[in-house]
Structures are given as C-alpha cells and as structure tokens.
Amino acid sequence: MAVPSWLERLRAAGKTALVQDGKRKIHYLFEDGKEMAEEYDIKTGQLISRKWREKNTLGGTGKWQVEVGEPTSPLLGALESELITESSSNPIFMRKDTLSSFQWRIRNLPYPKEVYSVSVEEEQRCCIIRTTNKKYYKKFSIPDLDRYHLPLDAAALSFTHANNTLIITYQKPKEILAAEEQLQKELKKIKAANSGDGDCKTQ
C-alpha cells in the first residue's frame, strides 16, 4: 500500500520542534538533504505554512519555496523587497488549507463567478483554472495527492468567488485525513526546543 511511504519518510526525517506565538514549528531534514518547514496552529492543529528547501547544484543552501501559506516571506530584507515589489493589481495565487480541505485563493480577480471554470486533468495530475474572457489561466498540482499516490477526483473540487478573490476548495480524501491525524499525534510527542529565536535548525 502506497500511503505509508510518505508517512515513513516523515518518521525517518530528522525533526526539530519549536513552539512560538501560538504555533508549533516543525523542521524536517530528509536523508536526501531536502528540508521542509511546517507551522501548525497549536489550538486547532491546522497547517498554516509549509516550505521546502534543497541544496543547489553547487551544494549551497537554496531559497525556501512556499507550498502552503503566504507567498512572500517577511524575512526579505527591506531593500530586497523594495526592488522586487509586484504590481498590487496582479493576481496573487496562494494555498491556505483548512482541516478538511486543500484550499487556494487567487486575489485580485475582479470578474464575476460565472466567468471562471475549474477542472481536473487526471492524466496531467493537475487542476486548471480558465476564464471565458481569456484574462486568467492557471494550472496547478496538488503535491499532497502526488506524495500519497492518490488519484484526483473532480467531485472533490469546488470554487466560489467573493471580494475579488477566487477560492478553490478540494476536499481531502479519507486516506490523507487519517495520515494527517496520525502525524499530528507524533508531532505532539516531539519535545519543543525552548529557544526564544524563530530559527529552528536541526541539532
């Protein structure tokens, strides 16, 4: 069965925990050198952010790639963020999960709901957002389903539109809900490092 394989990778990874500002921060270091950092709300257990980092071709540390959470990092230096500010009217695509579903929000999309269509492409293992006015097109995958080798289900996908934001929801399959519940129990057993700084490096 494929489901335990990702859980086994998480169990085998070196983990460091830090509790800070009402969040449980977990840093994973995998055998292949990849790093994953997650933040959970302590009260609800909800995933707030997930980032990945791997070594670059020269063996140095690459930049964090955001999978879940705000796309821009507050850790950017003031000068750097000034140099690369995007137009405030550009669509902003981000993932923000709930306990029962994967959820994506695309801000700055002012068109009415009937303009959008969201579909599942099973062969390409992705979802596609299209607009009838040809103003926006986006193809995105669901890495969690890939990691657990689960098929995409069109019936699990829905969307709504409010306040210039398109909200796409994909109900988590029962296999992922069960695995997440199991993982949460294990993460709570990790003793948190009681350091005051926010940088949680593995020992």
TORBA-652171 format. One record per residue: residue number from 1; residue in one letter; x, y, z of N, C-alpha, C, O in turn. Coordinates in steps of 0.2 Angstrom, whole numbers, plus 5000, padded with zeros to 4 digits. Atoms other than C-alpha are relative to their C-alpha. Layout:
N
(NUM 'a' (X Y Z) (X Y Z) (X Y Z) (X Y Z))
...
***
This chain:
203
(1 'm' (5004 4994 5000) (5000 5000 5000) (5004 5006 5000) (5009 5007 5004))
(2 'a' (4996 4994 5001) (5007 5017 4995) (5000 5005 5005) (5004 5009 5007))
(3 'v' (5001 4994 4995) (5000 5028 5009) (5006 5000 5005) (5008 5006 5006))
(4 'p' (4995 5000 4995) (5013 5023 5022) (5007 5003 4998) (5010 5006 5002))
(5 's' (4993 4998 5003) (5028 5028 5011) (5002 5007 5002) (5007 5008 5004))
(6 'w' (4999 4993 4998) (5026 5046 5014) (5001 5001 5007) (5005 5005 5010))
(7 'l' (5000 5000 4993) (5022 5044 5032) (5007 4998 5003) (5010 5000 5007))
(8 'e' (4993 5003 4998) (5038 5033 5034) (5005 5005 4999) (5010 5006 5003))
(9 'r' (4995 4995 5001) (5048 5047 5026) (5000 5005 5005) (5006 5007 5007))
(10 'l' (5000 4995 4995) (5042 5059 5038) (5002 4998 5007) (5006 5001 5010))
(11 'r' (4998 5003 4993) (5045 5047 5053) (5008 5000 5000) (5011 5001 5005))
(12 'a' (4993 5001 5001) (5063 5044 5046) (5004 5007 5000) (5010 5007 5002))
(13 'a' (4997 4993 5001) (5067 5063 5044) (5002 5002 5007) (4999 5001 5012))
(14 'g' (4998 4997 4994) (5077 5072 5057) (4995 5006 5002) (4994 5010 4997))
(15 'k' (5005 4995 4999) (5064 5083 5066) (5002 5005 5006) (5005 5002 5011))
(16 't' (4999 4995 4995) (5066 5099 5077) (4993 5004 5001) (4990 5006 4996))
(17 'a' (5006 4997 4999) (5051 5107 5085) (5001 5006 5004) (5006 5007 5008))
(18 'l' (5000 4994 4996) (5048 5125 5092) (4993 5002 5001) (4990 5003 4996))
(19 'v' (5007 4997 4999) (5033 5132 5100) (5001 5008 5001) (5005 5010 5006))
(20 'q' (4999 4993 5000) (5031 5151 5097) (4994 5003 4997) (4992 5001 4992))
(21 'd' (5006 4996 5003) (5017 5164 5095) (4994 4996 4999) (4991 4997 4994))
(22 'g' (5006 5005 5001) (5004 5150 5097) (5000 4996 4994) (4995 4993 4992))
(23 'k' (4999 5005 5005) (5012 5140 5083) (5005 4995 5002) (5009 4996 5006))
(24 'r' (4995 5006 4999) (5021 5123 5083) (5003 5000 4993) (5001 4999 4988))
(25 'k' (4996 5000 5006) (5035 5125 5071) (5004 4993 4999) (5008 4992 5004))
(26 'i' (4997 5007 5001) (5042 5108 5064) (5005 5001 4994) (5003 5003 4989))
(27 'h' (4995 5000 5005) (5058 5107 5054) (5002 4993 4999) (5005 4990 5003))
(28 'y' (4998 5007 5002) (5062 5091 5044) (5006 5000 4996) (5007 5005 4992))
(29 'l' (4994 5001 5004) (5078 5086 5037) (5000 4993 4997) (5001 4988 5001))
(30 'f' (5000 5007 5003) (5077 5071 5025) (5007 4998 4998) (5012 5001 4998))
(31 'e' (4994 5003 5002) (5090 5059 5020) (5004 5003 4994) (5010 5003 4993))
(32 'd' (4997 4997 5006) (5092 5067 5003) (5003 5007 5001) (5005 5010 4996))
(33 'g' (4997 4994 4999) (5097 5083 5011) (4994 5006 4999) (4995 5012 5001))
(34 'k' (5005 4995 5001) (5080 5092 5007) (4997 5001 5007) (4998 4997 5012))
(35 'e' (5003 4998 4994) (5072 5102 5021) (4993 5002 4999) (4991 5004 4994))
(36 'm' (5007 4998 5000) (5054 5105 5025) (4998 5004 5007) (5000 5001 5012))
(37 'a' (5002 4996 4994) (5047 5118 5037) (4993 5001 5000) (4990 5003 4996))
(38 'e' (5007 5000 5000) (5029 5117 5043) (4999 5004 5007) (5002 5004 5012))
(39 'e' (5003 4997 4994) (5019 5128 5055) (4993 4998 5001) (4989 4998 4996))
(40 'y' (5007 5002 4998) (5003 5122 5064) (4998 5005 5005) (5001 5007 5010))
(41 'd' (5003 4996 4994) (4991 5132 5075) (4999 4995 5005) (4997 4989 5005))
(42 'i' (5000 5005 4994) (4993 5124 5092) (4993 4998 5002) (4992 4992 5004))
(43 'k' (5006 5002 4997) (4975 5125 5097) (4996 4996 4995) (4993 4991 4997))
(44 't' (5004 5004 5004) (4967 5118 5081) (5004 4995 4996) (5001 4990 4993))
(45 'g' (4996 5005 5004) (4981 5108 5073) (5000 5002 4993) (5003 4998 4989))
(46 'q' (5001 4998 5007) (4978 5117 5057) (5007 5002 4997) (5011 5006 5000))
(47 'l' (4994 4998 5003) (4993 5119 5045) (4999 5007 4997) (4995 5009 4994))
(48 'i' (5000 4993 5002) (4997 5137 5042) (5005 5001 4995) (5004 5005 4990))
(49 's' (4995 4999 5006) (5013 5136 5031) (5004 4993 4999) (5005 4990 5004))
(50 'r' (4995 5005 5001) (5024 5123 5023) (5005 5003 4994) (5003 5005 4989))
(51 'k' (4995 4998 5005) (5040 5127 5014) (5005 4995 4999) (5007 4990 5003))
(52 'w' (4994 5005 5002) (5054 5117 5005) (5006 5003 4998) (5006 5009 4996))
(53 'r' (4994 4997 5002) (5072 5120 5003) (5005 4994 4998) (5005 4989 5002))
(54 'e' (4995 5005 5002) (5085 5109 4994) (5007 5003 4998) (5007 5009 4997))
(55 'k' (4993 4997 5001) (5104 5111 4991) (5000 5002 4992) (4997 4998 4988))
(56 'n' (4999 4998 5007) (5108 5120 4974) (5006 4996 4997) (5009 4992 5000))
(57 't' (4995 5005 5004) (5120 5112 4961) (5007 5001 5003) (5011 4996 5002))
(58 'l' (4993 5000 4997) (5135 5119 4970) (5000 4998 5007) (5006 4999 5010))
(59 'g' (5000 5003 4994) (5130 5111 4986) (4998 5005 5006) (4998 5004 5012))
(60 'g' (5002 4995 4996) (5125 5128 4994) (4992 4999 5002) (4989 4995 4999))
(61 't' (5007 5000 4998) (5108 5131 5003) (4996 5004 4995) (4997 5010 4994))
(62 'g' (5004 4996 5004) (5094 5136 4991) (4995 5004 5004) (4995 5004 5010))
(63 'k' (5005 4995 4997) (5080 5148 4994) (4994 4995 5002) (4992 4990 4999))
(64 'w' (5006 5003 4998) (5064 5142 5003) (4994 5001 4995) (4993 5006 4992))
(65 'q' (5006 4999 5005) (5049 5138 4991) (4994 4998 5004) (4993 4993 5007))
(66 'v' (5006 5001 4997) (5032 5140 4998) (4995 4996 4997) (4994 4997 4991))
(67 'e' (5005 5005 5003) (5020 5126 4996) (4993 5002 5003) (4988 5003 4999))
(68 'v' (5007 4998 4997) (5006 5132 5008) (5002 5006 5004) (5007 5007 5008))
(69 'g' (4999 4994 4996) (5004 5149 5016) (5002 5006 4995) (5002 5006 4989))
(70 'e' (4999 4994 5004) (5008 5167 5011) (5006 4999 4995) (5011 4997 4997))
(71 'p' (4994 5001 5005) (5019 5168 4995) (5006 5004 5001) (5012 5001 4999))
(72 't' (4994 4996 4999) (5031 5181 5000) (5002 5000 5008) (4998 5000 5012))
(73 's' (4997 5001 4994) (5042 5179 5015) (5001 5007 5004) (5004 5011 5001))
(74 'p' (4998 4994 4996) (5043 5193 5029) (5007 5001 5001) (5009 5006 5004))
(75 'l' (4993 5000 4999) (5061 5188 5030) (5004 5004 4995) (5010 5005 4996))
(76 'l' (4997 4996 5006) (5065 5198 5014) (5003 5006 5003) (4999 5010 5007))
(77 'g' (4998 4994 4998) (5076 5212 5018) (4996 5006 4997) (4993 5005 4992))
(78 'a' (5004 4995 5003) (5068 5229 5016) (5002 5003 4993) (4998 5004 4989))
(79 'l' (4998 4998 5006) (5079 5234 5002) (4998 4995 4994) (4996 4997 4989))
(80 'e' (5002 5005 5005) (5076 5217 4993) (4993 5001 4998) (4991 5000 4992))
(81 's' (5007 5000 5001) (5058 5218 4995) (4998 5007 4996) (4993 5006 4992))
(82 'e' (5001 4994 5004) (5058 5236 4988) (5001 4999 4992) (4998 5002 4988))
(83 'l' (4998 5001 5007) (5067 5230 4972) (4995 4996 4996) (4995 4997 4990))
(84 'i' (5004 5005 5004) (5055 5216 4968) (4993 5001 5002) (4990 4995 5004))
(85 't' (5007 4999 4998) (5038 5223 4973) (4996 4999 4993) (4997 5002 4988))
(86 'e' (5004 5001 5006) (5025 5216 4961) (4994 5005 5000) (4993 5009 5004))
(87 's' (5005 4995 5001) (5011 5227 4954) (4994 4997 5005) (4993 4991 5005))
(88 's' (5005 5002 4995) (4997 5227 4968) (4994 4998 4996) (4990 4995 5000))
(89 's' (5006 5003 5003) (4984 5223 4955) (5001 4993 4996) (4996 4991 4994))
(90 'n' (4999 5007 5003) (4992 5207 4948) (4996 4995 5005) (4996 4995 5011))
(91 'p' (5003 5005 4996) (4983 5191 4953) (5005 4997 5005) (5011 4995 5003))
(92 'i' (4995 5003 4995) (4991 5183 4969) (4997 4993 5001) (4992 4993 5004))
(93 'f' (5002 5007 4999) (4990 5164 4970) (5003 4997 5006) (5009 4997 5007))
(94 'm' (4997 5003 4994) (4992 5156 4987) (4996 4994 5002) (4990 4994 5001))
(95 'r' (5004 5006 4997) (4987 5140 4996) (4999 5001 5007) (5004 5003 5011))
(96 'k' (5001 4999 4993) (4979 5141 5013) (4995 4994 5002) (4989 4995 5001))
(97 'd' (5004 5006 4998) (4972 5124 5019) (4995 5001 5006) (4996 5005 5010))
(98 't' (5004 5001 4994) (4958 5120 5031) (5001 4993 5003) (5005 4989 5000))
(99 'l' (4999 5006 4997) (4957 5105 5042) (4998 4994 4996) (5000 4989 4995))
(100 's' (5003 5005 5004) (4946 5096 5030) (5001 5000 4992) (4999 4996 4988))
(101 's' (5000 4999 5007) (4951 5103 5013) (5007 5003 4998) (5010 5007 5002))
(102 'f' (4994 4996 5003) (4966 5109 5002) (4996 5006 4997) (4991 5006 4994))
(103 'q' (5004 4994 5002) (4961 5127 4998) (5005 5005 4997) (5011 5006 4999))
(104 'w' (4995 4995 5003) (4969 5140 4986) (4996 5006 4999) (4990 5006 4998))
(105 'r' (5003 4993 5001) (4965 5159 4985) (5004 5003 4994) (5010 5004 4995))
(106 'i' (4997 4995 5005) (4968 5170 4970) (4997 5006 5001) (4992 5008 4999))
(107 'r' (5002 4993 4998) (4967 5188 4975) (5001 5004 4993) (5004 5002 4989))
(108 'n' (5000 4996 5005) (4964 5202 4963) (4997 4997 4993) (5000 4999 4988))
(109 'l' (5004 5002 5006) (4952 5193 4951) (4993 5003 5001) (4989 5000 5004))
(110 'p' (5006 4997 4999) (4938 5205 4949) (4994 4998 4996) (4988 5000 4997))
(111 'y' (5006 5003 5005) (4927 5195 4936) (4995 4996 5004) (4997 4993 5009))
(112 'p' (5006 5003 4997) (4910 5188 4941) (5001 4992 5000) (5005 4990 4996))
(113 'k' (4999 5008 5000) (4909 5169 4946) (4999 4996 4994) (5003 4992 4993))
(114 'e' (5002 5004 5006) (4901 5164 4930) (5006 5000 4995) (5006 4996 4990))
(115 'v' (4995 4999 5005) (4917 5169 4920) (5005 4994 5001) (5008 4992 4997))
(116 'y' (4995 5005 4999) (4928 5155 4929) (4997 4993 4999) (4991 4991 5000))
(117 's' (5001 5008 5000) (4929 5136 4926) (5006 4997 5003) (5012 4999 5002))
(118 'v' (4994 5003 4997) (4940 5125 4937) (4999 4992 4999) (4993 4990 5000))
(119 's' (5001 5007 5002) (4943 5107 4931) (5006 4996 5002) (5011 4999 5003))
(120 'v' (4995 5005 4998) (4953 5092 4935) (5003 4996 4994) (4999 4994 4990))
(121 'e' (4997 5003 5006) (4965 5085 4922) (5003 4994 5003) (5009 4994 5005))
(122 'e' (4997 5006 4997) (4968 5067 4928) (5006 4997 4997) (5011 4995 5001))
(123 'e' (4994 5003 5003) (4981 5062 4916) (5006 5005 5001) (5012 5002 5003))
(124 'q' (4994 4995 4998) (4992 5078 4919) (5000 5001 5008) (5005 5004 5010))
(125 'r' (5000 5000 4992) (4988 5076 4938) (5000 5007 5002) (5004 5009 5006))
(126 'c' (5000 4993 4997) (4983 5094 4940) (4993 5003 4999) (4989 5000 4996))
(127 'c' (5006 4996 5001) (4969 5107 4941) (5001 5006 4995) (5007 5008 4995))
(128 'i' (4999 4995 5005) (4966 5120 4928) (4994 5005 5001) (4988 5004 5001))
(129 'i' (5004 4995 4999) (4958 5137 4931) (4999 5004 4993) (5005 5006 4990))
(130 'r' (5000 4997 5006) (4951 5145 4915) (4995 5006 5001) (4990 5005 5005))
(131 't' (5005 4995 5000) (4941 5161 4911) (4997 5001 4993) (5001 5000 4989))
(132 't' (5003 4999 5007) (4929 5164 4897) (5002 5006 4997) (5002 5006 4990))
(133 'n' (4997 4994 5004) (4936 5181 4894) (5007 5000 4999) (5010 5005 4997))
(134 'k' (4993 5001 5002) (4953 5174 4892) (5005 5004 5004) (5011 5006 5002))
(135 'k' (4996 4996 4996) (4960 5185 4906) (5004 4997 5005) (5009 5000 5008))
(136 'y' (4996 5004 4995) (4967 5172 4918) (5000 4992 4998) (4995 4990 4996))
(137 'y' (5000 5007 5001) (4973 5154 4916) (5006 4998 5005) (5011 5001 5005))
(138 'k' (4995 5002 4995) (4982 5144 4929) (4999 4992 5000) (4994 4989 5001))
(139 'k' (5000 5007 4999) (4987 5126 4930) (5004 4998 5006) (5010 5001 5007))
(140 'f' (4997 5001 4994) (4992 5119 4947) (4999 4993 5002) (4994 4990 5001))
(141 's' (5001 5007 4998) (4995 5102 4955) (4999 5000 5008) (4999 5005 5011))
(142 'i' (5001 5001 4993) (4991 5095 4972) (5006 4996 5003) (5005 4989 5003))
(143 'p' (4994 5004 4998) (5008 5089 4979) (4998 4995 5005) (5001 4989 5005))
(144 'd' (5002 5005 4995) (4999 5080 4994) (4998 4994 4997) (4999 4988 4999))
(145 'l' (5003 5005 5003) (4990 5069 4982) (5005 4996 4996) (5005 4990 4996))
(146 'd' (4994 5003 5004) (5006 5065 4972) (5004 4996 5005) (5006 4990 5004))
(147 'r' (4996 5003 4995) (5015 5061 4988) (4997 4993 5003) (5000 4988 5005))
(148 'y' (5003 5006 4997) (5002 5048 4994) (4998 4996 4994) (4994 4991 4995))
(149 'h' (5001 5004 5006) (5000 5042 4976) (4992 4999 4999) (4990 4993 4998))
(150 'l' (5007 5000 5000) (4981 5046 4976) (4997 5003 4994) (5000 5008 4991))
(151 'p' (5003 4997 5006) (4970 5050 4961) (4997 5006 5001) (4994 5008 5007))
(152 'l' (5004 4994 4999) (4962 5067 4958) (4993 4998 4999) (4991 4994 4994))
(153 'd' (5008 5001 5000) (4943 5067 4960) (4997 5006 4998) (4997 5011 5003))
(154 'a' (5004 4994 5002) (4933 5080 4951) (4995 5002 5004) (4993 5008 5005))
(155 'a' (5006 4999 4995) (4919 5078 4963) (5002 5003 5006) (4998 5006 5010))
(156 'a' (4998 4997 4994) (4930 5084 4977) (5002 5008 4999) (5003 5011 5004))
(157 'l' (4998 4993 5002) (4933 5101 4968) (4994 5004 5000) (4989 5003 4997))
(158 's' (5005 4995 5001) (4923 5116 4970) (5003 5007 5001) (5009 5008 5003))
(159 'f' (4997 4994 5000) (4925 5135 4969) (4995 5005 5002) (4989 5004 5000))
(160 't' (5005 4994 4999) (4917 5152 4974) (5004 5006 4999) (5010 5006 4999))
(161 'h' (4997 4994 5001) (4921 5170 4972) (4997 5005 5004) (4991 5006 5004))
(162 'a' (5002 4995 4995) (4920 5184 4984) (5005 5005 5001) (5011 5003 5001))
(163 'n' (4995 4995 4998) (4929 5201 4987) (5006 5000 4995) (5011 5000 4997))
(164 'n' (4995 5000 5005) (4939 5200 4971) (5005 4994 5001) (5010 4994 4998))
(165 't' (4995 5006 4998) (4946 5183 4977) (4996 4994 4997) (4990 4992 4999))
(166 'l' (5002 5007 5002) (4943 5166 4968) (5002 4995 5006) (5008 4994 5007))
(167 'i' (4998 5005 4995) (4943 5152 4982) (4998 4993 4997) (4992 4992 4996))
(168 'i' (5001 5007 5002) (4945 5134 4976) (5001 4996 5006) (5006 4996 5009))
(169 't' (5000 5005 4994) (4942 5120 4988) (5000 4993 4997) (4996 4991 4993))
(170 'y' (5000 5007 5002) (4947 5102 4986) (5000 4996 5007) (5004 4996 5011))
(171 'q' (5001 5004 4993) (4940 5090 5000) (5006 4995 5000) (5007 4991 4996))
(172 'k' (4995 5005 4999) (4954 5080 5007) (4997 4993 5000) (4992 4991 5003))
(173 'p' (5003 5007 5000) (4952 5061 5004) (5001 4997 5007) (5006 4999 5011))
(174 'k' (5000 5003 4993) (4950 5050 5019) (5007 4997 5002) (5009 4997 5007))
(175 'e' (4994 5003 4999) (4967 5042 5017) (5005 5006 5003) (5009 5005 5007))
(176 'i' (4996 4995 4998) (4975 5059 5019) (4998 5003 5007) (5002 5004 5011))
(177 'l' (5003 4998 4993) (4964 5064 5034) (5003 4996 5005) (5005 4998 5011))
(178 'a' (4998 5005 4995) (4969 5048 5043) (5008 5001 5001) (5010 5000 5006))
(179 'a' (4992 4999 4999) (4988 5051 5039) (5001 5006 5004) (5006 5006 5008))
(180 'e' (4999 4993 4996) (4987 5069 5045) (4999 4999 5007) (5002 5002 5012))
(181 'e' (5002 5001 4993) (4978 5064 5061) (5006 4996 5004) (5008 4997 5009))
(182 'q' (4995 5005 4997) (4992 5050 5064) (5006 5005 5001) (5010 5004 5006))
(183 'l' (4994 4996 5000) (5006 5063 5060) (4999 5005 5006) (5004 5006 5009))
(184 'q' (5001 4995 4995) (4998 5076 5072) (5002 4997 5007) (5005 5000 5011))
(185 'k' (4999 5004 4994) (4999 5063 5086) (5008 5000 5001) (5010 5001 5007))
(186 'e' (4992 5001 4999) (5018 5060 5083) (5003 5007 5001) (5008 5007 5004))
(187 'l' (4997 4994 4999) (5022 5078 5081) (4999 5003 5007) (5004 5007 5009))
(188 'k' (5001 4998 4993) (5015 5082 5098) (5005 4997 5005) (5006 5000 5010))
(189 'k' (4995 5003 4995) (5027 5070 5106) (5007 5003 4999) (5011 5001 5004))
(190 'i' (4993 4997 5001) (5042 5079 5099) (5001 5006 5005) (4997 5010 5006))
(191 'k' (4999 4994 4995) (5049 5090 5113) (5003 5006 4997) (5007 5006 4993))
(192 'a' (4998 4993 5003) (5050 5108 5108) (5006 5003 5003) (5007 5003 5009))
(193 'a' (4994 4997 4997) (5066 5117 5110) (4997 5007 5002) (4994 5011 4999))
(194 'n' (5002 4993 4997) (5063 5132 5122) (5004 5006 4998) (5006 5009 5003))
(195 's' (4996 4995 5002) (5073 5144 5112) (4996 5006 4998) (4990 5005 4996))
(196 'g' (5004 4994 5002) (5067 5162 5110) (5000 5002 4993) (4996 5006 4991))
(197 'd' (4999 4998 5007) (5073 5164 5092) (4995 4996 4996) (4994 4990 4997))
(198 'g' (5005 5004 5005) (5062 5159 5077) (5004 4996 4996) (5000 4992 4991))
(199 'd' (4996 5004 5005) (5076 5150 5068) (5001 4993 5003) (5005 4992 5008))
(200 'c' (5000 5007 4996) (5073 5131 5072) (5005 4996 4995) (5002 4993 4990))
(201 'k' (4996 5004 5004) (5088 5122 5065) (5001 4993 5003) (5000 4993 5009))
(202 't' (4999 5006 4997) (5091 5104 5067) (5007 4999 5004) (5011 5003 5003))
(203 'q' (4994 5000 4995) (5104 5099 5081) (5005 4996 4996) (5011 4995 4999))
***
